[in-house]
């Protein structure tokens, strides 16, 4: 599968989301359909991406820490092919759709992002999306590259045991569970930018403010990029 297709696919999902799940939609979907899309995409994010990716990563990590890793090399290579599909297609699609539909539901339901619980859900979800599509995808693609040649067995083993990358990967499940919990319980969190959020919503609507907050959160890529360059196995040169 050509690697450039993953970028086209992600862009396609963004365009579809923009045309169907924003105030600028070309066709206003019935609210029950929007709710269904949100629930289905969030469920898919958990069951079709988070859970299988965590399990696959744990298996690879366990084998990498055991003796005789070379004998497991073909199995690890096969698992990494699956992980590539999970991280570059299923994860981005379900993540983008759940975020877009969530923002659109807030817009349709007139639920202000000045409310702390909703504001922090958007912040945490945005961080998870950017982190996943940058560090996680870069890391898995690096491991997949190493898995093409058995001579890279030791480099692959070192890559799989990267503490920096593993920490960020295992942080994804608590993030997912936090969003589910916060959406269910609606805790009384405080939005430290509540006044500015209300002002933004007054000028560009609730949906527009959600998109602005999501775009502003892309700034998290700056420290993330620095961390990846310094600590991630994905920045190492294959040997």
C-alpha positions in Angstrom: 0.0 0.0 0.0 1.6 3.3 -1.0 2.4 5.5 2.0 1.1 8.7 0.4 -2.4 7.1 0.3 -2.6 7.5 4.1 -2.4 11.3 3.8 -5.0 11.4 1.0 -7.2 9.2 3.2 -6.9 11.4 6.2 -7.6 14.5 4.1 -10.7 12.8 2.6 -12.1 12.1 6.1 -11.5 15.8 7.0 -13.3 17.0 3.9 -16.2 14.6 4.5 -16.4 15.8 8.1 -16.3 19.5 7.0 -19.1 19.0 4.4 -21.4 17.0 6.7 -20.6 17.8 10.3 -20.0 21.6 10.5 -22.2 24.7 10.4 -21.0 24.9 6.8 -22.5 21.6 5.8 -24.0 21.2 2.4 -26.8 19.1 3.8 -28.1 19.4 7.4 -28.2 15.9 8.7 -31.0 14.9 11.1 -29.9 15.2 14.7 -30.4 11.5 15.5 -28.1 10.7 12.6 -25.4 13.0 14.0 -25.7 11.4 17.4 -25.4 7.9 15.7 -22.3 9.0 13.8 -20.7 10.3 17.0 -21.5 7.2 19.1 -20.4 4.9 16.3 -17.2 6.7 15.6 -16.3 6.9 19.3 -17.1 3.2 19.8 -15.0 2.4 16.7 -12.1 4.4 18.1 -12.2 2.3 21.2 -13.0 -1.2 19.9 -11.5 -1.0 16.5 -8.4 1.0 17.3 -7.5 1.6 20.9 -8.1 -1.9 22.2 -6.5 -3.9 19.3 -3.5 -1.5 19.1 -2.8 -1.7 22.8 -3.0 -5.5 22.7 -0.8 -5.7 19.6 1.7 -3.2 21.1 1.8 -5.2 24.4 2.5 -8.4 22.6 5.3 -6.9 20.6 6.8 -5.2 23.7 6.6 -8.5 25.6 8.4 -10.5 22.9 11.0 -7.7 22.5 11.9 -8.2 26.2 12.2 -11.9 26.0 15.2 -14.0 24.8 15.0 -15.4 21.3 13.4 -12.3 19.8 14.9 -13.2 16.4 12.6 -16.3 16.2 9.6 -14.0 16.7 10.6 -11.6 14.0 8.2 -12.8 11.3 5.3 -12.7 13.8 6.2 -9.2 14.9 6.5 -8.1 11.3 3.0 -9.4 10.5 1.6 -7.6 13.6 3.2 -4.4 12.5 1.4 -4.6 9.2 -1.9 -4.7 11.1 -0.8 -1.9 13.4 0.0 0.2 10.4 -3.6 -0.1 9.2 -4.9 0.6 12.7 -2.8 3.7 13.3 -2.9 5.2 9.8 -6.5 4.5 8.7 -8.9 3.2 11.4 -7.5 5.5 14.2 -7.5 8.8 12.2 -10.9 8.1 10.6 -12.7 7.3 13.8 -10.8 10.0 15.7 -11.6 12.8 13.2 -15.2 11.7 12.9 -15.8 11.5 16.6 -14.2 15.0 17.2 -16.1 16.6 14.3 -19.4 15.1 15.2 -18.8 16.0 18.9 -18.2 19.7 18.0 -21.2 19.6 15.6 -23.5 18.1 18.4 -22.4 21.0 20.7 -23.3 23.4 18.0 -26.7 21.8 17.2 -27.5 21.4 20.9 -26.3 24.9 21.8 -24.0 23.5 24.4 -21.3 26.1 25.2 -17.6 25.2 25.3 -17.4 27.6 28.2 -18.6 24.7 30.3 -15.6 23.1 31.9 -16.4 19.5 31.2 -17.0 20.0 27.5 -14.0 22.3 27.1 -11.6 19.8 28.7 -13.1 17.0 26.6 -12.2 19.0 23.5 -8.7 19.8 24.8 -7.9 16.2 25.7 -9.4 14.8 22.5 -7.4 17.3 20.4 -4.1 16.4 22.1 -4.9 12.7 21.6 -5.6 13.2 17.9 -2.5 15.3 17.2 -0.3 13.0 19.3 -1.6 9.9 17.6 -1.3 11.2 14.1 2.2 12.5 14.7 4.2 10.5 17.2 2.2 7.2 17.2 2.0 7.0 13.4 5.6 8.0 12.9 6.7 5.4 15.5 4.7 2.5 13.9 5.9 3.4 10.4 9.5 3.4 11.7 9.0 -0.1 13.2 7.3 -1.3 10.1 10.3 -0.1 8.0 12.7 -2.1 10.3 10.5 -5.2 10.1 11.1 -5.5 6.3 14.6 -6.9 6.8 15.5 -9.5 9.4 19.0 -8.0 9.6 17.2 -5.2 11.6 16.1 -7.5 14.3 18.1 -5.9 17.1 17.3 -2.4 15.9 13.6 -3.4 15.9 14.0 -4.8 19.4 15.4 -1.5 20.6 12.7 0.5 18.9 10.0 -1.6 20.5 11.3 -1.0 23.9 11.6 2.8 23.6 10.3 4.2 26.9 9.4 7.5 25.4 7.2 6.0 22.7 5.7 3.3 24.9 4.7 5.9 27.5 2.9 8.0 25.0 1.2 5.0 23.5 -0.1 3.7 26.8 -1.3 7.2 27.7 -3.9 6.9 24.9 -6.2 4.5 26.7 -6.6 6.6 29.9 -7.2 9.6 27.6 -10.0 7.7 25.9 -11.5 6.6 29.2 -11.3 10.1 30.6 -13.3 11.5 27.6 -16.0 8.8 28.1 -16.2 9.5 31.8 -16.3 13.3 31.5 -19.1 13.1 28.8 -21.1 10.7 31.0 -20.7 12.4 34.4 -20.2 16.0 33.2 -18.0 17.0 36.2 -17.9 20.6 37.4 -14.6 21.4 35.9 -13.7 25.0 35.4 -12.8 26.4 32.0 -10.0 28.9 32.7 -10.7 30.6 29.4 -14.5 30.7 29.9 -14.9 34.4 29.2 -12.9 34.3 26.0 -14.7 31.1 25.0 -18.1 32.8 25.3 -16.8 35.8 23.5 -15.5 33.6 20.7 -18.9 31.8 20.5 -20.7 35.1 20.3 -18.6 36.1 17.2 -18.3 32.8 15.3 -20.9 30.5 16.9 -20.4 27.5 19.1 -19.4 25.2 16.2 -16.9 27.8 14.9 -15.4 28.2 18.3 -14.9 24.5 18.6 -13.1 24.4 15.3 -10.9 27.4 16.4 -10.0 25.7 19.7 -9.2 22.5 17.8 -7.0 24.4 15.4 -5.3 26.3 18.2 -4.5 23.0 20.0 -2.3 22.1 17.0 0.4 24.1 18.9 0.9 21.0 21.0 2.8 19.7 18.0 5.7 22.0 18.8 6.8 20.5 22.1 5.7 17.1 20.8 8.0 17.4 17.8 10.9 18.5 20.1 10.3 15.5 22.3 10.1 13.1 19.4 13.3 14.5 17.9 15.2 14.0 21.2 13.7 10.8 22.7 11.7 8.8 20.1 13.1 5.7 18.5 11.5 6.9 15.3 14.3 9.5 14.9 17.0 6.9 15.0 18.7 5.8 11.8 18.0 2.1 10.8 21.2 0.0 11.1 
